[in-house]
Amino acid sequence: MIREDLLELTPEALTALANAGFVKRAQKDIAAGLLPRLDTAEDGTVAAHFDDGVVTRLPPGRTLRDAACTCPAGSMCRHRVMLVLAYQARHAAATATASAPAQAPSTSASGLGPEDTTATAPALHDTAEADAGAWTPARFDDAALAASFAPSVLAQAARLAAARPVIAVQPWRAASVPPAARLPMCSVRFFSRRSLVHARCDCKQGTGCAHVVLAVWAFRDAEALAPAGAPEVMVAVRPRGDDGRAVDAAEADGLLDSAPARAARAQLEALLLAVWMDGSGQPLLALSARVEALRAQVQALGWRWVDDGIDELWQLLQAQQARSSRFDAQRLLAVMAELWARPCAAGHAELAEQAATGRATPRPPLHASQILGVGVQGEVALDHLRLVSLGAALWSDETADGADVLFADPDTQAVTVLERRWPRAADAAAGGAAPPLASRRVAGFPLRQVAAGQVITKTATRRANGLIDIGAGARQTGVMPLSPTAWDELVAPLRQGSVAGLVAQLAAALPDFATPRQAAAGAATGTAGQLHVLAFERMAAADVQWDAAAQALHADLFQAPALDAASAASDDDTTGEGDDATVRPVDGLRLTLPHRAASPGAVDALARALAGEWGALRAVAGIARLRHGRAVMEPLALLTVQRAVVLQIEAPAPQPLALRQATDDLPALALLASDTLGLLAQWLRQGLRHQSASHAARVQAQADRLAQAGLTRCAALLRALPEDLRAARQPALVGHLATLGLLLQGVVQQA
């Protein structure tokens, strides 16, 4: 009996099912010819007998973790991985022998010599991929599910499906990119087309969980929705009956039609109106009870992303009161607009879904439950997790210091944020001065080490918005240094290979009010945007300058042209001034790093890295956004050929910087939109109720400028502001201001 399920497990699959260390050790042993003796029983059980007396047995339908091994390891071990790789090597050798009978026999105990092992193992996966081709987990029928999962697991999956969770289905693309499903709180990958036991979930259970069943059902439901070649399809899983078959749910009130939903929306708009009228600088005691009551309402409705947005709004208001470096007036304006727009977008999606029910009308690409975050669990415990740092953001205010470390999971490409806060009162009570932020302890390690490292842990929990917590414990968590190649495993859309690709990704992104909320794009970094990694060959920097007025360092990153011998010789005859004028394209990535008191060494570290002090640049990670059609990034970390540079934890090393005013040749339309957004942020901080008598004239003058520039819709919304301030029309004020802010943000990005 041939174990096909073991033959199709690639090294990437084994790394996910075990860990990279066991796989690398097993591959070295295979290459050295240190193979165990293999026996295959009639029922398909594979037994590996090692020279040290260890015996490992893996029956069909059992995961690697469930394999029986006589070694002292409690769960996973290298012997389990060796069993699979040795079985693949023996099968490859037998296949090669059958196709070439004249080949000399091998002499090892398993029937395969060391040179044959290294020659045939790579060919095995190539052949399997060519023969098998694309496949989908939808092929697993109800009988396969019943044979692979306990009835209690199937019942749990049915309960989860009753909430109609929205799942992102990603089809098979290659042997190294298997089918995957992104659930609201975890991700499932299918490494075997013949056995569900090798499906891997990143929840605490790892395998054999209800999330795998949900993912199979999502692939089934996606078959009728997925256009050919679609890289990802969003599916609202249909409820399942007792037999596991999809059933049509009875017609019910929409998510926004119930009385509690209407009451929650009314209270949300009332809160936003109170902030606009009395300003974000008003005493928070007046808002505290209202915020708590509103959060209880939306939590009862299951609106996870609305609740998270209210939480960020409250954090921003507190940050302004505490004079925190995390506060950003434009981010506060964006969150205010998002909180109004998200329920509106969900209502439109719900109407579109109802119109498509029972008709040939295409279903909307977004579901109301997905926009609101219905069915998203609050927190989930994770299994063995490997996280690669993308940098850190340090902050401070009058009451506390804090840090946010941003990570990427190379296996699932998910972005997470580890938050820590240290009250200053605790340091004062201890009778000592606060230590440097980089020396604070996080999960038992110095912050400096965690922020510039790769974390491997078994004690992580993750919230819906990507916030994670890691418990301390030397036996459960380890940290390794961040190598210059640490980000090579990241792929698109997180990692982009060109500035043009980054611009296209940012331009194609859905607005914030229609997507799941991510901590990495909000208050955690102190700026608005999306976390991205940019990496390409011959990365070079130009026009590095310090803007003394804005207290920020600016630079342009671009791809230097490839130089042959003739070009290099001609370069010797040219001046440096001519070089700078010819090699720096206008469409490069603009880096902008403001100085912050919590991270005094960040600006100098960026200047040193751009100057090549640690070798050529390989990649940069940071918060990216579009500004006037160009990609702008606030960098958090850089990789050079020598080391990783996490900017905000670097020690200060003062050095001279070119003092020039950083000016951009911005379109007049973009400058006008930015100026109007600045006015809105000022009114939000002060409160519309407290504006002077000249406010109406200022509004009218700005509206006239917008109309003359062709922004007639923005002008009309702004002109309506004085009338909206009257008591009879105040409910319309929030919607008009949110719409105006969203339109102006779009102009700033694209103009």
Secondary structure, DSSP 8 states (H G I E B T S, - for coil): ---HHHHT--HHHHHHHS-HHHHHHHHHHHHTT---EEEE-TT--EEEE-TTS-EEEE-TT--TTTSEE-SS-SS--HHHHHHHHHHHHHHHHHHHHHH-TTS----STTS--HHHHHHHHHHHHHHHHHHH----GGG--HHHHHHHS-HHHHHHHHHHHTT--EEEEE---BTTB--EEE-SS-EEEE--SS-GGGEEESBSS-SS-HHHHHHHHHHHHHTTT--TT-S-EEEE---B-TTS-B--------TTTSHHHHHHHHHHHHHHHHHHHH-TTS-THHHHHHHHHHHHHHHHHT-HHHHHHHHHHHHHHHHHHTT-TT--HHHHHHHHHHHHHHHHHHHHHHHHHHHHTTSSS---SS-HHHHHTTT--SEEEBSSEEEEEEEEEEEE-SSEEEEEEEEE-TTT--EEEEEEEEEHHHHHHTTS----GGGSEETTEEHHHHHTEEEEES-EEEETTSEEEE---TTTEEEEE--TTTTTT--TTTEESSHHHHHHHHHHS--GGGS---GGGTTTTTS-SEEEEEEEEEEEEEEEEEETTTTEEEEEEEE-----HHHHHHHTTS-HHHHHHHH--TTSEEEEEE-BTTBTTHHHHHHHHHTTTTSSEEEEEEEEEEETTEEEEEEEEEEESS-EEEGGGS--------B--------HHHHHHHHHHHHHHHHHHH-GGG--TTHHHHHHHHHHHHHHTT-HHHHHHHHTHHHHTSGGGHHHHHHHHHHHHHHHHHHHHH-
